[in-house]
Amino acid sequence: MTSSAMPPVSPVSEPQAATDAAPGTGPVGTLLTERPPVTATTGPMIAIDDVSKWYGDFQVLTNCTTSVTKGEVVVVCGPSGSGKSTLIKCVNALEPFQKGQITVDGTRVADKKTNLPKLRSRVGMVFQHFELFPHLSITDNLSLAQRKVLGRPKAEAEAKGLALLERVGLKAHAHKFPGQLSGGQQQRVAIARALAMNPIVMLFDEPTSALDPEMVGEVLDVMVELAREGMTMMVVTHEMGFARKVANRVIFMDKGEIVEDAQKEEFFGSPRSERAQTFLSRILSH
Amino acid sequence: MGLGLAMFSNFDFSVILNSWRYLFFDGMAFTLTLTALAAIGGVVLGTLIAMMRLSGLPVLPQVAKAYVNFMRSLPLVLVIFWFYFLVPYIGQWIIGSERPIQVGAFSSSLITFTLFEAAYFSEIMRAGIQSIPKGQSAAASALGLTYWQSMGSIILPQAFRNMLPVLLTQTIVLFQDTSLVYVLSITDFLGAASKIAQRDGRLVEMYVFAAIVYFAICFIASLLVRRLQRRVAIIR
């Protein structure tokens, strides 16, 4: 590590062991029971090229360019309002953008001819507020999209859902409703729900921001496990401990721009931009 | 004066005992059938109108809004009349037949109530759909569900459950409003009571009885709705 203006950062608290049967202890011990489906291209899994977006006159994204290759874990961080959530939502076209190009596995997301539901079914997404369907049981939450979108038979979809539920340590809660689970449990179900679709890439939009501190660990554990198994991941988060542990690259955004896009070691060791340095010192100082 | 005395001096409630079969099996059966069918039709059509209004597509929201405002600006009796007397001619004009098409009082009133109530139900369903957090449809989309799948499996079931008490309360209002079909000389519950009252000269007895029956049904229904309200709430 070269000398830098930044003081050496102390390790952020490691994700603590989950209280409720540690994830990843299932019979296979993995979250990905099968290899992610074969991808269409050999190019980057996600390519974001010169993307700009406006809300009316207000520009929320300015000429963002980056890419995520297969098996890579990319953490996107930055102060609130910096456009990181907006950017990740552009990847599966939950947010439209006015300029630039995003391709996922070679498919242009903003192309009118693109079959969006099909594309989205291959891109898993985990939300800040979990967004489980409160009127459906956990089992139905996990199997609904498998049946409706992928056309899997009911028994197969439920078995797949249950297997994933076991791997996130929540098998005993299958019959319950989302409102009966804690935030951390709900978010683990949400991850399992996304994985049930056999996604080629997973997007995480501040997955731990809405959680009580003691529940952050159990969700991060699942994500760490997933990263170790080779899932391609784009993660918007403030959890620098997670970034340090599993990220390959870190993207730092501020005011709608990608200010820094660097390998993890480089980012934590010697961020080039002043804004990233300030951000890091603020977020790591306590 | 003499007539008034003859009518009010001695109440005779045996008229109810003699006519209850007719009142309930003819009159009330019609009222309940009309209420149920119009409520179902109104909720289905109202939901579609609400979806049109929230669709964000060109033209459709304006059409839906205009429809709702138009229906809500007209007195129900007028709409009932209008449909009954004008629809046969409109039908004739559309299919180009020589005579006005026969619609019939029941079909006419059912269509009228469905179209009229749809305007009110659509406002309830619109509020219900808007009450579902945006993240729910985002999550459904992110899983690859289409708009219709998302509506059918995620948004509408929740909206419907949230709004069920309000929808049922509106249905109670509809139940009362169906009595307006008397203008078409249909034998609904009030129509039946009215016919007996005039045939037997027992106006007070019959109208008091009709009022009690309407009150009892609506009051009990309201109590049940309130009880239901506590049970259907979705835990978030």
Interface residues (C-beta under 8 A of the other chain):
Chain A: K89 N92 L94 L116 P117 K118 L119 R120 S121 R122 V123 G124 M125 F127 H129 E131 L132 F133 P134 H135 L144 A145 K148 V149 L150 F177 P178 G179 Q180 R193 A194 M197
Chain B: P133 G135 Q136 A138 A139 A140 S141 A142 L143 G144 L145 T146 Q149 S153 I154 P157 Q158 R161 I234 I235 R236
